[in-house]
Amino acid sequence: MATKSLSIRIDEEMLDKLHVIADYEGRSANSQILVLIRDLIERYEAIHGEIKTGKRT
């Protein structure tokens, strides 16, 4: 699986809070975001079924 890059805009206070949580969990901010996204997808699929994906560019 190829790894893609994604840029987001986030206000400074939210980013600071993300870093606090990531540090507490022993993760980088990037890894913490991936965990949050993975958890969200799992919850969504538990309710709605597997998400079928197509190739995006």
N, CA, C and O atoms as CSV, one atom per row, in Angstrom:
chain,resi,resn,atom,element,x,y,z
A,1,MET,N,N,0.845,-1.177,0.000
A,1,MET,CA,C,0.000,0.000,0.000
A,1,MET,C,C,0.888,1.237,0.000
A,1,MET,O,O,1.798,1.369,0.819
A,2,ALA,N,N,0.609,2.132,-0.926
A,2,ALA,CA,C,1.380,3.366,-1.023
A,2,ALA,C,C,0.987,4.318,0.105
A,2,ALA,O,O,-0.168,4.356,0.528
A,3,THR,N,N,1.947,5.068,0.574
A,3,THR,CA,C,1.680,6.071,1.600
A,3,THR,C,C,1.519,7.409,0.908
A,3,THR,O,O,2.378,7.824,0.129
A,4,LYS,N,N,0.420,8.079,1.194
A,4,LYS,CA,C,0.139,9.387,0.602
A,4,LYS,C,C,0.317,10.461,1.661
A,4,LYS,O,O,0.349,10.177,2.859
A,5,SER,N,N,0.431,11.676,1.206
A,5,SER,CA,C,0.607,12.819,2.093
A,5,SER,C,C,-0.650,13.685,2.030
A,5,SER,O,O,-1.281,13.803,0.980
A,6,LEU,N,N,-1.007,14.289,3.165
A,6,LEU,CA,C,-2.180,15.151,3.246
A,6,LEU,C,C,-1.847,16.347,4.114
A,6,LEU,O,O,-1.374,16.186,5.239
A,7,SER,N,N,-2.088,17.540,3.607
A,7,SER,CA,C,-1.880,18.759,4.391
A,7,SER,C,C,-3.215,19.214,4.946
A,7,SER,O,O,-4.235,19.145,4.260
A,8,ILE,N,N,-3.213,19.678,6.186
A,8,ILE,CA,C,-4.431,20.221,6.778
A,8,ILE,C,C,-4.113,21.571,7.408
A,8,ILE,O,O,-2.974,21.867,7.767
A,9,ARG,N,N,-5.156,22.372,7.528
A,9,ARG,CA,C,-5.030,23.636,8.250
A,9,ARG,C,C,-5.611,23.406,9.638
A,9,ARG,O,O,-6.716,22.883,9.779
A,10,ILE,N,N,-4.863,23.799,10.654
A,10,ILE,CA,C,-5.303,23.584,12.030
A,10,ILE,C,C,-4.855,24.783,12.861
A,10,ILE,O,O,-3.721,25.245,12.737
A,11,ASP,N,N,-5.746,25.276,13.698
A,11,ASP,CA,C,-5.357,26.442,14.489
A,11,ASP,C,C,-4.340,26.028,15.556
A,11,ASP,O,O,-4.246,24.863,15.942
A,12,GLU,N,N,-3.601,27.006,16.007
A,12,GLU,CA,C,-2.474,26.758,16.906
A,12,GLU,C,C,-2.899,26.092,18.214
A,12,GLU,O,O,-2.222,25.180,18.689
A,13,GLU,N,N,-4.005,26.534,18.795
A,13,GLU,CA,C,-4.451,25.963,20.065
A,13,GLU,C,C,-4.805,24.479,19.901
A,13,GLU,O,O,-4.448,23.655,20.744
A,14,MET,N,N,-5.497,24.150,18.827
A,14,MET,CA,C,-5.867,22.760,18.593
A,14,MET,C,C,-4.619,21.897,18.359
A,14,MET,O,O,-4.538,20.767,18.842
A,15,LEU,N,N,-3.660,22.436,17.622
A,15,LEU,CA,C,-2.419,21.705,17.375
A,15,LEU,C,C,-1.654,21.480,18.672
A,15,LEU,O,O,-1.121,20.394,18.901
A,16,ASP,N,N,-1.600,22.501,19.518
A,16,ASP,CA,C,-0.928,22.360,20.817
A,16,ASP,C,C,-1.588,21.254,21.650
A,16,ASP,O,O,-0.905,20.439,22.269
A,17,LYS,N,N,-2.915,21.239,21.655
A,17,LYS,CA,C,-3.643,20.215,22.413
A,17,LYS,C,C,-3.402,18.829,21.832
A,17,LYS,O,O,-3.264,17.855,22.573
A,18,LEU,N,N,-3.352,18.742,20.506
A,18,LEU,CA,C,-3.049,17.463,19.856
A,18,LEU,C,C,-1.683,16.952,20.292
A,18,LEU,O,O,-1.525,15.762,20.566
A,19,HIS,N,N,-0.698,17.837,20.359
A,19,HIS,CA,C,0.644,17.436,20.788
A,19,HIS,C,C,0.647,16.937,22.235
A,19,HIS,O,O,1.354,15.982,22.556
A,20,VAL,N,N,-0.128,17.567,23.099
A,20,VAL,CA,C,-0.208,17.122,24.497
A,20,VAL,C,C,-0.769,15.698,24.552
A,20,VAL,O,O,-0.225,14.837,25.244
A,21,ILE,N,N,-1.856,15.460,23.821
A,21,ILE,CA,C,-2.478,14.133,23.820
A,21,ILE,C,C,-1.532,13.103,23.206
A,21,ILE,O,O,-1.380,12.006,23.742
A,22,ALA,N,N,-0.904,13.446,22.100
A,22,ALA,CA,C,0.027,12.520,21.441
A,22,ALA,C,C,1.194,12.172,22.369
A,22,ALA,O,O,1.586,11.010,22.470
A,23,ASP,N,N,1.742,13.178,23.042
A,23,ASP,CA,C,2.836,12.921,23.992
A,23,ASP,C,C,2.376,11.991,25.104
A,23,ASP,O,O,3.096,11.068,25.485
A,24,TYR,N,N,1.183,12.232,25.624
A,24,TYR,CA,C,0.627,11.391,26.688
A,24,TYR,C,C,0.499,9.942,26.222
A,24,TYR,O,O,0.757,9.013,26.987
A,25,GLU,N,N,0.102,9.758,24.972
A,25,GLU,CA,C,-0.079,8.417,24.407
A,25,GLU,C,C,1.230,7.810,23.889
A,25,GLU,O,O,1.254,6.658,23.457
A,26,GLY,N,N,2.315,8.588,23.935
A,26,GLY,CA,C,3.607,8.092,23.460
A,26,GLY,C,C,3.698,8.030,21.950
A,26,GLY,O,O,4.375,7.164,21.396
A,27,ARG,N,N,3.016,8.950,21.284
A,27,ARG,CA,C,3.000,8.959,19.826
A,27,ARG,C,C,3.406,10.339,19.309
A,27,ARG,O,O,3.407,11.329,20.041
A,28,SER,N,N,3.747,10.363,18.034
A,28,SER,CA,C,3.918,11.643,17.354
A,28,SER,C,C,2.527,12.180,17.034
A,28,SER,O,O,1.545,11.439,17.078
A,29,ALA,N,N,2.449,13.453,16.717
A,29,ALA,CA,C,1.163,14.037,16.331
A,29,ALA,C,C,0.623,13.331,15.088
A,29,ALA,O,O,-0.575,13.059,15.005
A,30,ASN,N,N,1.480,13.036,14.137
A,30,ASN,CA,C,1.054,12.340,12.925
A,30,ASN,C,C,0.475,10.965,13.253
A,30,ASN,O,O,-0.585,10.603,12.744
A,31,SER,N,N,1.153,10.211,14.084
A,31,SER,CA,C,0.658,8.884,14.465
A,31,SER,C,C,-0.658,8.982,15.221
A,31,SER,O,O,-1.538,8.138,15.050
A,32,GLN,N,N,-0.798,10.007,16.054
A,32,GLN,CA,C,-2.043,10.190,16.802
A,32,GLN,C,C,-3.200,10.474,15.851
A,32,GLN,O,O,-4.297,9.946,16.037
A,33,ILE,N,N,-2.970,11.294,14.844
A,33,ILE,CA,C,-4.003,11.579,13.849
A,33,ILE,C,C,-4.397,10.299,13.118
A,33,ILE,O,O,-5.582,10.070,12.877
A,34,LEU,N,N,-3.428,9.468,12.763
A,34,LEU,CA,C,-3.737,8.207,12.072
A,34,LEU,C,C,-4.575,7.287,12.954
A,34,LEU,O,O,-5.490,6.626,12.462
A,35,VAL,N,N,-4.276,7.238,14.246
A,35,VAL,CA,C,-5.072,6.428,15.177
A,35,VAL,C,C,-6.506,6.952,15.220
A,35,VAL,O,O,-7.453,6.166,15.175
A,36,LEU,N,N,-6.671,8.260,15.307
A,36,LEU,CA,C,-8.013,8.850,15.350
A,36,LEU,C,C,-8.794,8.550,14.074
A,36,LEU,O,O,-9.975,8.207,14.135
A,37,ILE,N,N,-8.146,8.676,12.932
A,37,ILE,CA,C,-8.802,8.380,11.652
A,37,ILE,C,C,-9.186,6.907,11.580
A,37,ILE,O,O,-10.302,6.573,11.181
A,38,ARG,N,N,-8.261,6.021,11.968
A,38,ARG,CA,C,-8.535,4.576,11.943
A,38,ARG,C,C,-9.721,4.228,12.844
A,38,ARG,O,O,-10.585,3.441,12.457
A,39,ASP,N,N,-9.762,4.813,14.045
A,39,ASP,CA,C,-10.877,4.567,14.964
A,39,ASP,C,C,-12.200,5.054,14.382
A,39,ASP,O,O,-13.220,4.374,14.501
A,40,LEU,N,N,-12.186,6.222,13.757
A,40,LEU,CA,C,-13.390,6.767,13.143
A,40,LEU,C,C,-13.901,5.857,12.030
A,40,LEU,O,O,-15.101,5.594,11.943
A,41,ILE,N,N,-13.000,5.378,11.185
A,41,ILE,CA,C,-13.393,4.471,10.098
A,41,ILE,C,C,-13.966,3.176,10.657
A,41,ILE,O,O,-14.975,2.682,10.155
A,42,GLU,N,N,-13.342,2.624,11.683
A,42,GLU,CA,C,-13.850,1.389,12.293
A,42,GLU,C,C,-15.252,1.582,12.863
A,42,GLU,O,O,-16.118,0.726,12.683
A,43,ARG,N,N,-15.481,2.699,13.548
A,43,ARG,CA,C,-16.822,2.971,14.099
A,43,ARG,C,C,-17.850,3.150,12.986
A,43,ARG,O,O,-18.961,2.625,13.074
A,44,TYR,N,N,-17.487,3.881,11.952
A,44,TYR,CA,C,-18.391,4.093,10.827
A,44,TYR,C,C,-18.765,2.763,10.180
A,44,TYR,O,O,-19.940,2.498,9.922
A,45,GLU,N,N,-17.760,1.929,9.918
A,45,GLU,CA,C,-18.007,0.650,9.253
A,45,GLU,C,C,-18.797,-0.308,10.135
A,45,GLU,O,O,-19.551,-1.134,9.621
A,46,ALA,N,N,-18.641,-0.216,11.434
A,46,ALA,CA,C,-19.419,-1.064,12.340
A,46,ALA,C,C,-20.911,-0.755,12.228
A,46,ALA,O,O,-21.747,-1.643,12.393
A,47,ILE,N,N,-21.235,0.487,11.950
A,47,ILE,CA,C,-22.629,0.903,11.822
A,47,ILE,C,C,-23.143,0.742,10.394
A,47,ILE,O,O,-24.251,0.250,10.182
A,48,HIS,N,N,-22.337,1.157,9.418
A,48,HIS,CA,C,-22.793,1.274,8.032
A,48,HIS,C,C,-22.270,0.190,7.091
A,48,HIS,O,O,-22.688,0.131,5.934
A,49,GLY,N,N,-21.389,-0.645,7.551
A,49,GLY,CA,C,-20.785,-1.657,6.682
A,49,GLY,C,C,-19.486,-1.161,6.079
A,49,GLY,O,O,-19.132,0.014,6.170
A,50,GLU,N,N,-18.803,-2.083,5.470
A,50,GLU,CA,C,-17.483,-1.771,4.916
A,50,GLU,C,C,-17.582,-0.682,3.847
A,50,GLU,O,O,-18.478,-0.692,3.003
A,51,ILE,N,N,-16.649,0.242,3.907
A,51,ILE,CA,C,-16.573,1.301,2.909
A,51,ILE,C,C,-15.847,0.738,1.695
A,51,ILE,O,O,-14.724,0.245,1.801
A,52,LYS,N,N,-16.494,0.816,0.558
A,52,LYS,CA,C,-15.875,0.383,-0.703
A,52,LYS,C,C,-15.139,1.582,-1.270
A,52,LYS,O,O,-15.729,2.644,-1.467
A,53,THR,N,N,-13.868,1.414,-1.528
A,53,THR,CA,C,-13.082,2.530,-2.041
A,53,THR,C,C,-12.677,2.277,-3.484
A,53,THR,O,O,-12.469,1.140,-3.909
A,54,GLY,N,N,-12.574,3.359,-4.207
A,54,GLY,CA,C,-12.040,3.318,-5.558
A,54,GLY,C,C,-10.702,4.014,-5.560
A,54,GLY,O,O,-10.302,4.612,-4.561
A,55,LYS,N,N,-10.034,3.940,-6.639
A,55,LYS,CA,C,-8.726,4.590,-6.736
A,55,LYS,C,C,-8.899,6.097,-6.845
A,55,LYS,O,O,-9.626,6.588,-7.709
A,56,ARG,N,N,-8.222,6.832,-5.956
A,56,ARG,CA,C,-8.249,8.294,-5.996
A,56,ARG,C,C,-6.886,8.798,-6.410
A,56,ARG,O,O,-5.866,8.161,-6.148
A,57,THR,N,N,-6.878,9.929,-7.049
A,57,THR,CA,C,-5.602,10.525,-7.461
A,57,THR,C,C,-5.373,11.828,-6.779
A,57,THR,O,O,-4.348,12.471,-7.006
